[in-house]
Amino acid sequence: MDLSYNSLYGHIPDDLGRLHSLTSLYLSQNIINGFIPGSIGNLRRLESLDFSSNQIMGSIPSTFWNLTSLKILKLDSNLFSGLLPQELGNLVNLIGLNLSNNQFTGTIPSQMGQCHFLLSLRISCNLLTGPIPQELRNCAQLSQLDLSRNNLSGSIPMAVAKLYQLYNLNLSFNSLSGKFGGIFNPLSGSVSLDHNMHICGDQRYGLPPCEEAEIRGKIDGRKHNKHLILVPLLVSALLCFICFATGSMITIHRRMKLAKRSSKTNHGVMLSEWKFDGKIAFHDILEATENFDEKYCIGIGGYGSVFRAELEGGSVFAVKLLHSITDYTDEKTFHAEIEVLTKVRHRCIVKLHGYCSHSQCKFLVYDHIERGSLESILHQEQWVKELDWPKRVDILKNVAQALSYLHHDCDQPIVHRDIKSSNILLGRDFKAYVSDFGMAKKLNLNSSSWSTIFAGTCGYIAPELSSTMIFTNKCDVYSFGVVAMEMMMGKHPRDLLLPFFCRTEQLTKLKDILDHRIAVPTSDEEKDVILLVLVAFACLQVCPKSRPTMQQVYKALTNRSCPTPILKPLHQVKLQELHDFCRTVK
């Protein structure tokens, strides 16, 4: 069954699971959202499954691992999140697996080595950490391996060199280090290792010899020594935390037992924290969402699912339920968002009403923003036509104002770290609100940056973050530039970002990339459209210092001061002119 390229939208129906004789299912390049239904696991004869380039979210359902006949699995370019499941190794007949351009976290499971027939493995542009598993040596027929644009660490295992069929290897934009000896037949394909921490070895791949690298490291070793010092410190800190967490869990478990004995009806003893305006209690939220039933879910992010809760009296809230992960990052993320949002007060930032830390769950209670995310509207043909050019200009002004406030007007500057179209919500009047502060961090007043673990979403991340791991407010500026171009084009700019990384000539005219689903800009609107793209190009500069601040961006959009040299009719403006002039934006 091939339903690709049909602009289908909505959820995947459960009834698909009844087609027991189905051997291939192609739904790629549509606008499908929601979750993969568990009934898909009934299609045990399925050999090819392609759900790529949609808006499907959530984790891969557990029933998926019944599809042991699968040979081709493509889930790339969606909104999948959560850990990469170990059960991927159950799909022993796989020859092609593509999970790229999602939000998967955790490590690459070693069980992938059980897929002995695998020819192509692509998991680029996710949030994966940890080492490349040695067990990949068992995939002896592997010819293509793309793990780029994650946060993988450690050395490149020798097992890679023993994959004798490998001709295309891409490990760029990670945090890998150490010696790389090459692959068995490097002349038959390509090897990309750029933008890692420090890799030395075979000069055929543009790597410095390891001996020279060591000398250079001694001369200019300040940067690398920091990492060498940080690693044992982080390991020690992690061990201390594990001991502390284990002790805390034992203590909490004992207290919960005592609480249950003392009162079976007193639900309040189960709450560790509860702050709200007094009108709403914990059980009101549970009742309104029927214990967080999936039918009330209106969105899923990297750290939690959002539910619509309509309480008695008609008040509607958005409740963000944190994913039930047991590791400490969940707790850390919860309190990070609380700490930021309780101090933030701005008309273009979604309002936090309260929060709850319960023995079984943690959630945040926000204003419910009626129209949902900018991303969802841009992908819905029937809604996007309401986003005319004046509305798009105002939306970007709202976002710029919110970021300017976070960066420059808070007592302690705040970097959002995950600006993207799905984290921009639109109200009934199309006013924009910045949301999802699960990754937000406060900048030290004595420093303009800090080292951090990998954060953000692939496609919106500033290029320097993948290699330096140093976060500044200019990372938010870059992400805003991507969103601005996405707003102008009606889709993610993707390949249009390449001229910022390489010296390619852009002969395309501005009018040719604008969203064609709405009317062309009027003569009065042309100036704002040109200015917006110019500002976006300035924000997308590879060098962080060349980007404007969000304060400068907001002032430029508010003053509508388009530089005279490029102030011409829209049909005459070329992208190259904007690209060359973008650094002059003040």
Buried (B, 14 or more C-beta within 10 A) or exposed (E): EEEBEEEBBEEBEEEBBEBEEBEBBBBBBBBBBBBBBBBBBBBEBBBBBBBBBBBBBBBBBEBBBBBEBBBBBBBBBBBBBBBBBBBBBBBEBBBBBBBBBBBBBBBBBBBBBBBEBBBBBBBBBBBBBEBBBEBBBBBBBBBBBBBBBBBBBBEBBEBBBEBEBBBBBBBBBBBBBBBBEBBEEBEEEEBBBBBBBBBBBBEEBEBBEBEEBEEBBEEEEEEBEEBEEEEEEEEEEEEEEEEEBEEEEEEEEEEEEEBEEEEEEEEEBEEEEEBBEEEBBBEBBBEBBEEBEEEBBBBBBBBBBBBBBEBEEEEEBBBBBBBEBEEEEBBEBBEBBBBBBEEBEBEBBBBBBBBBBBBEBBBBBBBBBEBBBBBBBBBBEEBBEEBBBBBBBBBBBBBBBBBBBBBEEBEEBBBBBBBBBBBBBBBEEBBBBBBBBBBBBBBEEEEBBBEBEBBBBBBBBBBBBBBBBBBBBBBBBBBBBBBBBBBBBBBBBEEBBEBBEEEEEBEEBBBEBBBEEBEBBEEEBBBBBBBBBBBBBBBBBBEBEEBBBBBBBBBBBEEEEBBEEBEEEBEEBBBBBBBBBBBEBE
